[in-house]
């Protein structure tokens, strides 16, 4: 049960980024405009898409989990601060807290490793 629950947890974390990356591709111009409106250069969008899709796949597969988790945790905190910092808006506060919770999951992965059914094939000792 432990191995399958670790795998399911990675799938749940990874799918958020996989879907987000693919949605950014299909809505490229809108996403680029939103980034620029928030003060982020739109030219960074290809890097964001690569991080989300590549990072999401790596988390699901359990490959380089500790490093990818650290990168996605930092990315998720930055996204919270840049895009969801208007905490007087209830929806933005929910999105901010969602990002904080996701970051917590990535911290756990960074500390404990991928666990069961992973390409890393080992846990923290």
C-alpha positions as a Markdown table, in Angstrom:
| # | Residue | x | y | z |
|---|---|---|---|---|
| 1 | Unk | 0.0 | 0.0 | 0.0 |
| 2 | Unk | 2.9 | 2.4 | 0.8 |
| 3 | Unk | 4.4 | 2.2 | -2.7 |
| 4 | Unk | 1.1 | 2.7 | -4.6 |
| 5 | Unk | 0.2 | 5.6 | -2.3 |
| 6 | Unk | 3.6 | 7.3 | -3.0 |
| 7 | Unk | 3.0 | 6.8 | -6.8 |
| 8 | Unk | -0.5 | 8.2 | -6.6 |
| 9 | Unk | 0.7 | 11.2 | -4.7 |
| 10 | Unk | 3.3 | 11.9 | -7.4 |
| 11 | Unk | 0.6 | 11.5 | -10.1 |
| 12 | Unk | -1.6 | 14.0 | -8.3 |
| 13 | Unk | 1.2 | 16.6 | -7.9 |
| 14 | Unk | 2.6 | 16.0 | -11.4 |
| 15 | Unk | -0.7 | 16.2 | -13.3 |
| 16 | Unk | -1.3 | 19.8 | -12.2 |
| 17 | Unk | 1.8 | 20.9 | -14.0 |
| 18 | Unk | 1.3 | 18.6 | -17.0 |
| 19 | Unk | -2.2 | 20.0 | -17.6 |
| 20 | Unk | -1.1 | 23.6 | -16.9 |
| 21 | Unk | 1.7 | 23.3 | -19.4 |
| 22 | Unk | -0.5 | 21.9 | -22.1 |
| 23 | Unk | -3.2 | 24.6 | -21.5 |
| 24 | Unk | -0.5 | 27.3 | -21.8 |
| 25 | Unk | 0.4 | 25.9 | -25.2 |
| 26 | Unk | -3.2 | 26.0 | -26.4 |
| 27 | Unk | -3.7 | 29.4 | -25.0 |
| 28 | Unk | -0.2 | 30.8 | -25.7 |
| 29 | Unk | -1.1 | 34.3 | -26.6 |
| 30 | Unk | -3.5 | 34.8 | -23.7 |
| 31 | Unk | -1.0 | 33.4 | -21.2 |
| 32 | Unk | 1.8 | 35.5 | -22.6 |
| 33 | Unk | -0.4 | 38.6 | -22.3 |
| 34 | Unk | -1.3 | 37.8 | -18.7 |
| 35 | Unk | 2.3 | 37.2 | -17.8 |
| 36 | Unk | 3.3 | 40.6 | -19.3 |
| 37 | Unk | 0.4 | 42.3 | -17.5 |
| 38 | Unk | 1.8 | 41.0 | -14.3 |
| 39 | Unk | 5.3 | 42.3 | -15.1 |
| 40 | Unk | 6.8 | 39.0 | -16.2 |
| 41 | Unk | 8.5 | 39.0 | -19.6 |
| 42 | Unk | 6.3 | 37.0 | -22.1 |
| 43 | Unk | 9.5 | 35.6 | -23.7 |
| 44 | Unk | 9.8 | 33.3 | -20.6 |
| 45 | Unk | 6.7 | 31.4 | -21.5 |
| 46 | Unk | 8.5 | 28.6 | -23.4 |
| 47 | Unk | 10.7 | 28.0 | -20.3 |
| 48 | Unk | 7.6 | 27.9 | -18.1 |
| 49 | Unk | 5.9 | 25.4 | -20.4 |
| 50 | Unk | 9.1 | 23.3 | -20.5 |
| 51 | Unk | 9.4 | 23.3 | -16.7 |
| 52 | Unk | 5.7 | 22.5 | -16.2 |
| 53 | Unk | 5.5 | 19.6 | -18.7 |
| 54 | Unk | 9.0 | 18.3 | -18.1 |
| 55 | Unk | 8.8 | 18.7 | -14.4 |
| 56 | Unk | 5.3 | 17.2 | -14.2 |
| 57 | Unk | 6.5 | 14.1 | -16.2 |
| 58 | Unk | 9.6 | 13.8 | -14.0 |
| 59 | Unk | 7.6 | 13.9 | -10.8 |
| 60 | Unk | 5.1 | 11.3 | -12.1 |
| 61 | Unk | 7.9 | 9.0 | -13.3 |
| 62 | Unk | 9.9 | 9.6 | -10.1 |
| 63 | Unk | 13.0 | 10.7 | -12.0 |
| 64 | Unk | 15.4 | 13.1 | -10.3 |
| 65 | Unk | 12.6 | 13.7 | -7.9 |
| 66 | Unk | 14.5 | 15.6 | -5.3 |
| 67 | Unk | 15.9 | 18.2 | -7.7 |
| 68 | Unk | 12.8 | 18.5 | -9.7 |
| 69 | Unk | 10.8 | 19.0 | -6.5 |
| 70 | Unk | 13.0 | 21.8 | -5.4 |
| 71 | Unk | 12.7 | 23.5 | -8.7 |
| 72 | Unk | 8.9 | 23.1 | -8.9 |
| 73 | Unk | 8.6 | 24.2 | -5.2 |
| 74 | Unk | 10.5 | 27.4 | -6.0 |
| 75 | Unk | 8.5 | 28.0 | -9.2 |
| 76 | Unk | 5.2 | 27.5 | -7.4 |
| 77 | Unk | 6.2 | 29.9 | -4.6 |
| 78 | Unk | 7.2 | 32.5 | -7.2 |
| 79 | Unk | 3.9 | 32.0 | -9.1 |
| 80 | Unk | 2.0 | 32.5 | -5.8 |
| 81 | Unk | 3.9 | 35.7 | -5.0 |
| 82 | Unk | 3.6 | 37.1 | -8.6 |
| 83 | Unk | 0.2 | 36.0 | -9.8 |
| 84 | Unk | -1.9 | 35.4 | -6.6 |
| 85 | Unk | -0.7 | 38.0 | -4.1 |
| 86 | Unk | -3.9 | 40.0 | -4.0 |
| 87 | Unk | -5.2 | 38.3 | -0.8 |
| 88 | Unk | -8.1 | 40.7 | -0.4 |
| 89 | Unk | -9.7 | 38.8 | -3.4 |
| 90 | Unk | -11.0 | 35.5 | -2.0 |
| 91 | Unk | -10.3 | 33.6 | -5.3 |
| 92 | Unk | -6.7 | 34.9 | -5.3 |
| 93 | Unk | -6.3 | 33.9 | -1.7 |
| 94 | Unk | -7.5 | 30.4 | -2.5 |
| 95 | Unk | -5.1 | 30.2 | -5.4 |
| 96 | Unk | -2.2 | 31.5 | -3.2 |
| 97 | Unk | -2.9 | 28.9 | -0.5 |
| 98 | Unk | -3.2 | 26.1 | -3.1 |
| 99 | Unk | 0.3 | 27.0 | -4.3 |
| 100 | Unk | 1.5 | 27.0 | -0.7 |
| 101 | Unk | 0.0 | 23.5 | -0.2 |
| 102 | Unk | 1.6 | 22.2 | -3.5 |
| 103 | Unk | 4.9 | 23.6 | -2.3 |
| 104 | Unk | 4.5 | 21.6 | 0.9 |
| 105 | Unk | 4.0 | 18.5 | -1.1 |
| 106 | Unk | 7.2 | 19.2 | -3.1 |
| 107 | Unk | 9.2 | 19.8 | 0.1 |
| 108 | Unk | 8.1 | 16.4 | 1.3 |
| 109 | Unk | 9.2 | 14.8 | -2.0 |
| 110 | Unk | 12.5 | 16.6 | -1.8 |
| 111 | Unk | 13.1 | 15.4 | 1.7 |
| 112 | Unk | 11.8 | 11.8 | 1.4 |
| 113 | Unk | 12.4 | 11.0 | -2.3 |
| 114 | Unk | 10.1 | 9.5 | -4.8 |
| 115 | Unk | 9.2 | 6.4 | -3.0 |
| 116 | Unk | 7.6 | 3.4 | -4.7 |
| 117 | Unk | 7.3 | 2.8 | -8.4 |
| 118 | Unk | 9.8 | 5.4 | -9.4 |
| 119 | Unk | 12.8 | 5.7 | -11.7 |
| 120 | Unk | 14.8 | 6.9 | -8.8 |
| 121 | Unk | 14.2 | 3.6 | -7.2 |
| 122 | Unk | 15.2 | 4.6 | -3.7 |
| 123 | Unk | 14.2 | 6.6 | -0.7 |
| 124 | Unk | 15.9 | 9.0 | 1.7 |
| 125 | Unk | 17.7 | 7.3 | 4.5 |
